[in-house]
Amino acid sequence: MNKVFDINSLARETVRNLVPYMSARRLGGNGDVWLNANEYPTAPNFQLTEHTLNRYPECQPATVIQRYAKYAGLQPEQVLVSRGADESIELLIRAFCEPGSDAVLFCPPTYGMYGVSAETFGIEQKKIPVSTDWQPDITAIKNNLDRVKLIYICSPNNPTGNLIDPAALRQILELARNRAIVAIDEAYIEFCPQHASTQTTTRWLQDYPHLVILRTLSKAFALAGLRCGFTLASPDIITLMLKVIAPYPLATPVADIAAQALTETGIRTMQNRAAEIVSNRTYLQQSLNNLTLVETVFPSETNYILVRFTDAELVFKSLWDQGIILRDQRKQPGLENCLRITIGNRNECEKLVNAISTLSNQTQPIKETENP
Ligand SMILES: Cc1ncc(COP(=O)(O)O)c(C=O)c1O
């Protein structure tokens, strides 16, 4: 009998060896409190107004581009829209990195798709761990720039929740001048409204032609299911990215809803949502701080908090069994016993606090009875 041909042998070696990104949806779980994907807890309501589904959509829908440009305070030529910020992470690699010779650099612990996208394309990854204060290690970055064409910096960072010091960002931009693109991932920027106008790097685009900013409608705009993200950069960079993007990256209904989300009313609604999440974040941080299983609640500028527990495995599994799904971060460098918790609505936050509080009481060390 002929040996069955293994189709895997035809696949690219990098793909055979690739460990795919374990998205929250892929990890599964059976719950009614989903706090593992940094989504907004409730669904916004939109009506479709475009019904011409017999026609191909515009590659870069003009209304969406114009409205996002206005929202970001930029010109339409500085904006590209894509299938989520994830597609933009990949487009940058496709436009700027040559497999086998170029490298990307990023600073773990950080968002997983920088590594997965680089690996898919056979691009070397230089992983420069953050310093103890979760800021980039500038000296190490400087010493590792050989062959680096693209640097990803996530600010506020996923999963640690902190903003990157603007002075450090400027140092990285200076180190990369004339040699590499610096992509600052601002997926969560709307959740630090008190800082957003000073922390966003959009105004720096005029000073740094190699700066790229990544944004999304998945977080504060509550549209993770829409798959719509933005790249903000110089018109030259946008033109290069348009060379490698799919011919029709956005379905007509996606562009329709994105345009509605970016009206003045849509933006005001988004800001109210972000304010509600920030208020729930404060509630959650304060409530968790008092519990015995909780070691550290880290500060956050995002719609999630990172928490170090005395026994993260116990908390993760016990809540999982109760249908409260969190994101395990224990395998990330420096994040032993850490779980990431998305800020849900107030009811979800209360359920979470109650569950951890009950567990804390159950696992309270039994005090030795004093000798008479
Ligand atoms: C830091 C960061 N960047 C990008 C993304 C992807 O965003 P999108 O849903 O627009 O692809 C995420 C999603 O969780 C993220 O955390």
The ligand as an SDF file (V2000), in Angstrom:
LIG
                    3D

 16 16  0  0  0  0  0  0  0  0999 V2000
   -2.0680   46.2190   21.7260 C   0  0  0  0  0  0  0  0  0  0  0  0
   -3.0080   45.7120   20.6990 C   0  0  0  0  0  0  0  0  0  0  0  0
   -2.8340   46.0540   19.4230 N   0  0  0  0  0  0  0  0  0  0  0  0
   -3.6480   45.6160   18.4640 C   0  0  0  0  0  0  0  0  0  0  0  0
   -4.7020   44.7930   18.7580 C   0  0  0  0  0  0  0  0  0  0  0  0
   -5.5630   44.2890   17.6520 C   0  0  0  0  0  0  0  0  0  0  0  0
   -6.5890   45.1740   17.3910 O   0  0  0  0  0  0  0  0  0  0  0  0
   -7.6540   44.8400   16.2680 P   0  0  0  0  0  0  0  0  0  0  0  0
   -8.8280   44.2310   16.9430 O   0  0  0  0  0  0  0  0  0  0  0  0
   -7.9680   46.2020   15.6880 O   0  0  0  0  0  0  0  0  0  0  0  0
   -7.0240   43.9440   15.2650 O   0  0  0  0  0  0  0  0  0  0  0  0
   -4.9450   44.4180   20.0690 C   0  0  0  0  0  0  0  0  0  0  0  0
   -6.0660   43.5290   20.4030 C   0  0  0  0  0  0  0  0  0  0  0  0
   -6.2620   43.0640   21.4780 O   0  0  0  0  0  0  0  0  0  0  0  0
   -4.0690   44.8780   21.0700 C   0  0  0  0  0  0  0  0  0  0  0  0
   -4.2130   44.5200   22.3470 O   0  0  0  0  0  0  0  0  0  0  0  0
  1  2  1  0
  2  3  1  0
  2 15  2  0
  3  4  2  0
  4  5  1  0
  5  6  1  0
  5 12  2  0
  6  7  1  0
  7  8  1  0
  8  9  2  0
  8 10  1  0
  8 11  1  0
 12 13  1  0
 12 15  1  0
 13 14  2  0
 15 16  1  0
M  END
$$$$
